[in-house]
């Protein structure tokens, strides 16, 4: 081997060493760059004429397709949970902690305390004025919370529109990168850079929506949702968002386009096929799915709960109760019940024992017959039946006989009266009670009930189901009766001649506010009973605050790999953190231990029980 060959081999080795150093320095410089994959340069021994020398091999990227698929899925779940958590934490803040200034709980307690104080001194102008003022603060708190919830929904819609623009831009870039990667003549360094850009775009897109990625032999990728809808295959699909304008409590999603009052999220496939992503339930994870669920489910549930609180509040003060009169007809026992005062949305109820099991039936007056048939079980376990009262009490009795069948006998002995009798046999079917609830029609007609809280235009709140239902959005419309604001003596005087020292009406209002029980409706956000409230007005408020508080915490919890023995995909060992567990009233009643790992999937995916997954109880 001559000197020239020796020098040539040495130069070849130095060149390879320099190139390897360049690759190493590039790896170090981009260690924190999202989407960058470590590169390595191989060295190949080559056989010359009279010697062996080093030759530069292929430039390769450290890339594990299986791990990348797992990472992509974890990023989607993380995006879903992250956006949910950010908004649900804000909802929790809006509702406030129990007892804190400005919270719904504090406003109600102040009103209840003022009303109780008024019962001891009904002739005091200052006490009456304070009760009216506290009622106005409570109503304005419900108004404000409704405005804030709808503002959040509006903000979510705007964010959906922004996400759509970002997705389209990223898909366009990825389509161009695919076209360049398809060129097999591109040099290895440029190809590696393009692959990094490809993976960075795929990661960003997967944060926005759930993706399944197909890696092709030519290094290009095809994208589709987990439900199988194509996003990119040669040509990119185009997302669009059709805004519906300003949102209110009545602006809700429906699969019926004529009834839906929220923006539409449309995907136009490369084949020209339009797909309504929300209507077809295409998206299951990612930030976009999280935003849609916030707009159409989570924030709607929060509004539903505010409306339930406002509804129960108004009804607890305006409702009068008529108890049925016990009667006996031969061996049968039962009640005669006057239903003539029942207004649209009001109800009467009956309880009876059947084979030793107590059952309760609530019968609602429904004037809007498009809402019929109506038959469901409420949050208190009572069966709710909606009926048209327009044909009179005899028709109501006949319909109840058809619905409830043998064991009970329904009739109408006179107009406006329902008679309910058992079967006359001991221990089979026995009527326990019957009563009606109806809304007062005036302020001084002799009734203790009073419409202190009213709807727009000073209209009585009766919980009518007409149209969208009076309950929907009522928290944003609730007001203090203008007549009572102008003359607070009406809080006390149930007749024009009633003495201001007579506390009968106020005592009745205090009793009803603290003990009258209600059950949440089915609501607009879904049919799941777990979203429905039950109990007194105070119970409704506590349940709503606790529900929102718990849901806000759920958004912050739940590594999907917690409790798994294997190391997480991020390569970071799991750890533990102990935290105090508090009840809704803030008292510490134990601790919980959270298992976690610091990986892209360190957030539970949609539909998982993140609280149960992430926490386990330990001794107090």
MOMODA-V846284 format. One record per backbone hydrogen bond with DSSP energy under -1.0 kcal/mol. NH is the residue of the N-H (numbers start at 1). CO is the residue of the C=O. Records with the same first field share a line. If there is no record, write none. Layout:
NH=CO / CO
This chain:
6=2
7=3
8=4
9=5
10=6
11=7
12=8
13=9
14=10
15=11
16=12
17=13
18=14
19=15
20=16
21=17
22=18
23=19
24=20
25=21
26=22
27=23
28=24
29=25
30=26
31=28
33=30
36=33
40=60
42=58
44=55
46=53
48=51
53=46
55=44
57=42
60=40
62=38
63=61
68=64
69=65
70=66
71=67
72=68
73=69
74=70
75=71
76=72
77=73
78=74
79=75
80=76
81=77
82=78
83=79
84=80
85=81
86=82
87=83
88=84
89=85
91=87
92=88
93=89
94=90
95=91
96=92
100=97
103=100
104=95
107=103
108=104
109=105
110=106
111=107
112=108
113=109
114=110
115=111
116=112
117=113
118=114
119=115
120=117
124=121
128=124
129=125
130=126
131=127
132=128
133=129
134=130
135=131
136=132
137=133
138=134
139=135
140=136
141=137
142=138
143=139
144=140
145=141
146=142
147=143
148=144
149=145
150=146
151=147
152=148
153=149
154=150
155=151
156=152
157=153
158=154
159=155
160=156
161=157
162=158
163=159
164=160
165=161
166=162
167=163
168=164
169=165
170=166
171=167
172=168
173=169
174=170
175=171
176=172
177=173
178=174
179=175
180=176
181=177
182=178
183=180
186=183
191=187
192=188
193=189
194=190
195=191
196=192
197=193
198=194
199=195
200=196
201=197
202=198
203=199
204=200
205=201
206=202
207=203
209=205
210=285
212=224
214=222
216=220
219=216
222=214
223=232
224=212
225=229
228=225
231=223
232=223
233=235
235=233
237=231
238=268
240=266
242=264
251=248
252=250
259=256
260=256
261=252
264=242
266=240
267=275
268=238
269=273
272=269
275=267
277=265
280=276
282=277
286=76
287=207
288=208
290=286
291=287
292=288
293=289
294=290
295=291
296=292
297=293
298=293
299=294
301=297
302=298
303=299
304=300
305=301
306=302
307=303
308=304
309=305
310=306
311=307
312=308
313=309
314=310
315=311
316=312
318=314
319=315
320=438
322=436
324=434
325=336
327=334
329=332
332=329
334=327
335=420
336=325
337=418
339=416
342=339
345=365
346=343
347=437
348=363
349=435
350=361
351=433
352=359
353=430
354=357
355=428
357=354
359=352
361=350
362=383
363=348
364=385
365=346
366=387
369=367
371=368
372=369
376=384
378=382
381=378
383=360
384=376
385=362
386=374
387=364
392=389
396=392
397=393
398=394
399=395
400=396
401=397
402=398
403=399
404=400
405=401
409=421
411=419
417=414
418=337
419=411
420=335
421=409
422=333
428=425
430=353
432=351
433=351
435=349
436=322
437=347
438=320
440=318
446=494
450=317
452=450
454=479
455=459
459=456
469=466
470=464
474=471
476=473
477=474
478=474
479=454
481=452
485=481
486=482
487=483
490=487
491=488
492=489
493=489
494=492
498=495
502=499
507=503
508=504
509=505
510=506
511=507
512=508
513=509
514=510
515=511
516=512
518=535
520=533
531=528
532=529
535=518
540=536
541=537
542=538
543=539
544=540
545=541
546=542
547=543
548=544
549=545
550=546
551=547
552=548
553=549
554=550
555=551
556=553
557=554
560=601
562=559
564=561
571=568
575=596
577=594
579=592
581=590
583=587
586=583
589=581
592=579
593=616
594=577
595=614
596=575
599=597
602=599
608=605
610=608
613=609
614=610
615=611
616=593
618=591
